[in-house]
């Protein structure tokens, strides 16, 4: 069989799997609902494995959604989160003939003449596309991210299945309204399909991190980019886990670079990288020693209204100073509704966990004596149980990726076992903070990058 035929059949097979996944997910949902309806247990571990198997049959963009769900604290029961976290984005890589056709579709029949070299074998494959090494005409090393075909319809099909999962969650867990979470996940995943927007995100980060030597952002090559092809400068680096057993000063240096990579853009432009996944950054070295990180992927970026950042600062200050009115104001700014005293106390359980390392003016690890595997479990369980009695609570749309980024960043510090004064690092980022200054900085940065202001 010719390679082009094999490729066509491969992607046709991908489409056909969408016809069966709905039945698979629906079947699991039906079994869970029936068990609940007739007073039995929902067989959580068994059904969790079945749901993961149903979703895993796609091996495509829904893996990104499923893994994202698993990282939002307390959104899913622990056994479901554990199963979904096992899933890996494993889309079949495009072969050489198919890559040539895709590149021709994006850059024209003479596309190869626009590069000094192009490796048809992918350097990495992900859920929405794959990355190829290349060289520019002047010899610069490039990374070309080429989107798989038909991803728009694939993502929309995945998001429909996500609605099934969320509807099931609302029926069985009335204490948590997931409607805003679904909106946010849908919006961010759809944005990841637009490589023109991702190029602007990379330009934005290049601008806001320009003076941070410990964080490197790839340059954008707009002449070699389209809506489904993104060409960036190639940044050499090693996986962060290669440094898990490095001397503490090296691990601390990497952790501090990670802290600045996330919090500096947030405090200066109200923007956050919503996916602190281990594959989205590498460690660069100079003189044989690790110096900082390369921030590689800009698909999942969240731009906030400056008032949201003001809420983050207010909650921090309120918790630090015991100012309850300021804490309540922060929650209201974020969009939490119907906040009585008990609900605020429940939300504060999670807030004190997330902000914990920032509130103590001392050098410490993130977990601070807690076993990494148990980190956050007690707080999540307490919030879960309390909200079941008090609910329902609607998680505001903007809050979703902020929380996810904070948890993901904490996980990196856990891997590194870094020992830093996180309080002083955070204070340095919000020094002389004002909404007016932030709004001005954000407007300038967004205009430079060609991005619209947030609503």
Beta strands, then each sheet from edge to edge (+ up, - down):
strand 1: 117-118
strand 2: 124-125
strand 3: 129-135
strand 4: 141-147
strand 5: 176-177
strand 6: 215-217
strand 7: 229-233
strand 8: 271-273
strand 9: 281-286
strand 10: 289-295
strand 11: 301-303
strand 12: 393-394
sheet 1: 1+ 3- 2+
sheet 2: 1+ 3- 4+ 7-
sheet 3: 5+ 12+
sheet 4: 6+ 10+ 9-
sheet 5: 8+ 11-
end
